[in-house]
Amino acid sequence: MLVNFVLLAVILTSCGKEKKQPVVQKQVPSTKKEVVEISSASVQSTLFEKYVYEGLSYRDPFVPLSGDKIAKAKLGLTTEAVVPPLGSLQLKGFIVDKHDKIAMFSSPYGSYLLVNGKLYDNQNRLVKGFSGKIVFDNVTQKPQSVVLVTENNEYKEYTMSK
């Protein structure tokens, strides 16, 4: 009986106590919201919230990439293409169709394309002082090698490495 009484006293005194834990709130980067009103003949007055992204580290993933933004990014490039030494270029492949004959090169200075006799870098800038020609096999009419010539009349023939 004494045990029941002590047990009942412990239960009654412990029911009213609550342990309070500190509340931790995470701060989420805020986004600005604007209310845009659209009016036309068929729609009376509809309110939409406009999403504005304020992320500083990454571009807004909901905005499509456009040619204007790509062009603005390329304005920071130097205007002149890097002229690679003839010995640093390696022939990597060919693209031949009805209209174009293209040879692809790589070097420590970047990638290059020989398009219709002119050499371009990977940012589509003309590399001055270079010209070239793709040599085709007489029997199979497949590209066999490429000859590049500099303005100083130095030349080198490139073949595909096997």
C-alpha positions as CSV (number, residue, x, y, z in Angstrom):
1,M,0.0,0.0,0.0
2,L,2.9,2.3,0.8
3,V,4.4,1.4,-2.6
4,N,1.2,2.3,-4.4
5,F,1.0,5.6,-2.6
6,V,4.6,6.6,-3.5
7,L,4.1,5.5,-7.1
8,L,1.0,7.6,-7.3
9,A,2.8,10.7,-5.9
10,V,5.7,10.3,-8.4
11,I,3.3,10.1,-11.3
12,L,1.3,13.1,-10.2
13,T,4.3,15.3,-9.7
14,S,6.1,14.4,-12.9
15,C,3.1,14.9,-15.2
16,G,3.1,18.7,-15.0
17,K,6.8,19.2,-16.0
18,E,7.9,19.8,-19.6
19,K,11.4,20.1,-20.8
20,K,11.9,23.1,-23.0
21,Q,14.4,22.7,-25.9
22,P,15.8,25.7,-27.6
23,V,14.3,26.4,-31.0
24,V,16.8,26.6,-33.9
25,Q,15.7,28.4,-37.1
26,K,17.6,28.0,-40.3
27,Q,18.0,31.1,-42.4
28,V,17.0,30.6,-46.0
29,P,18.2,33.0,-48.6
30,S,15.4,35.4,-49.4
31,T,13.9,35.9,-52.8
32,K,12.2,39.1,-53.8
33,K,8.6,38.8,-55.0
34,E,6.9,41.3,-57.1
35,V,3.3,41.4,-57.9
36,V,2.7,41.8,-61.6
37,E,-0.7,42.9,-63.0
38,I,-1.6,41.6,-66.4
39,S,-4.6,43.1,-68.2
40,S,-6.0,42.3,-71.6
41,A,-9.3,42.1,-73.3
42,S,-10.0,38.5,-72.3
43,V,-8.4,38.6,-68.8
44,Q,-9.9,41.2,-66.5
45,S,-7.2,41.7,-63.8
46,T,-5.1,38.8,-62.7
47,L,-2.3,39.0,-60.2
48,F,0.8,36.9,-60.5
49,E,3.9,36.8,-58.3
50,K,7.1,37.4,-60.2
51,Y,10.0,35.2,-59.1
52,V,13.4,37.0,-58.6
53,Y,16.5,35.0,-57.9
54,E,19.2,36.6,-55.7
55,G,21.8,33.8,-55.8
56,L,25.3,35.2,-56.0
57,S,27.2,32.0,-56.7
58,Y,25.1,30.4,-59.5
59,R,23.1,31.6,-62.4
60,D,19.3,31.3,-62.2
61,P,18.4,27.9,-63.4
62,F,14.9,29.0,-64.6
63,V,16.3,31.5,-67.0
64,P,17.2,30.0,-70.4
65,L,20.6,30.7,-71.9
66,S,20.2,33.1,-74.8
67,G,22.6,34.2,-77.5
68,D,22.8,37.7,-75.9
69,K,24.2,36.4,-72.7
70,I,26.7,34.1,-74.4
71,A,27.8,37.0,-76.6
72,K,28.3,39.2,-73.5
73,A,30.4,36.5,-71.9
74,K,32.6,36.3,-75.0
75,L,33.3,40.1,-74.9
76,G,35.7,39.4,-72.1
77,L,37.9,37.3,-74.4
78,T,41.0,38.7,-76.0
79,T,40.5,39.8,-79.6
80,E,43.4,37.8,-81.0
81,A,43.7,34.1,-81.2
82,V,46.7,32.3,-79.7
83,V,49.0,31.2,-82.5
84,P,50.3,27.7,-81.8
85,P,53.7,26.5,-82.8
86,L,53.5,23.9,-85.7
87,G,55.1,21.3,-83.5
88,S,52.5,21.5,-80.8
89,L,49.5,20.6,-83.0
90,Q,48.1,17.0,-83.2
91,L,45.6,16.0,-85.8
92,K,42.6,14.4,-84.1
93,G,40.1,13.8,-86.8
94,F,38.2,14.9,-89.9
95,I,34.6,16.0,-90.7
96,V,33.8,15.9,-94.4
97,D,30.4,16.7,-95.9
98,K,29.0,18.2,-99.2
99,H,29.8,21.8,-98.1
100,D,32.8,21.7,-95.7
101,K,36.0,19.9,-95.2
102,I,37.2,20.2,-91.6
103,A,40.3,18.9,-89.8
104,M,40.4,19.0,-86.0
105,F,43.6,19.7,-84.1
106,S,44.5,19.8,-80.4
107,S,47.5,21.4,-78.6
108,P,48.4,22.6,-75.2
109,Y,47.1,26.0,-76.3
110,G,43.6,24.7,-77.1
111,S,41.6,23.2,-79.9
112,Y,41.8,24.3,-83.5
113,L,39.8,23.6,-86.6
114,L,41.0,23.9,-90.2
115,V,37.8,24.9,-92.1
116,N,38.1,25.4,-95.9
117,G,41.8,26.3,-95.7
118,K,41.6,28.6,-92.7
119,L,42.6,27.8,-89.1
120,Y,40.2,28.8,-86.2
121,D,40.6,28.4,-82.5
122,N,38.0,27.0,-80.0
123,Q,36.4,30.4,-79.7
124,N,35.8,30.7,-83.5
125,R,38.5,33.3,-83.9
126,L,40.7,33.2,-87.1
127,V,44.3,32.3,-86.4
128,K,46.3,34.7,-88.5
129,G,49.2,33.5,-90.5
130,F,48.0,30.0,-91.1
131,S,46.6,28.3,-94.1
132,G,46.1,24.6,-94.9
133,K,44.8,21.9,-97.1
134,I,43.3,18.5,-96.5
135,V,44.9,15.8,-98.7
136,F,42.6,13.0,-99.9
137,D,43.4,9.5,-101.0
138,N,43.0,9.2,-104.8
139,V,41.4,5.8,-104.6
140,T,39.1,5.9,-101.6
141,Q,38.5,9.7,-101.6
142,K,38.9,9.7,-97.8
143,P,41.0,12.3,-96.0
144,Q,44.5,11.1,-95.5
145,S,46.6,14.0,-94.1
146,V,46.7,17.7,-93.6
147,V,49.3,20.2,-94.6
148,L,49.6,23.5,-92.6
149,V,51.6,26.4,-94.0
150,T,52.6,29.5,-92.0
151,E,53.1,33.0,-93.4
152,N,56.9,32.4,-93.2
153,N,56.5,29.5,-95.6
154,E,57.1,26.9,-92.9
155,Y,55.0,23.8,-93.4
156,K,54.2,20.5,-91.7
157,E,52.2,17.5,-92.8
158,Y,50.0,15.9,-90.2
159,T,48.6,12.3,-90.3
160,M,46.2,10.5,-87.9
161,S,48.1,8.7,-85.2
162,K,47.0,5.0,-84.9
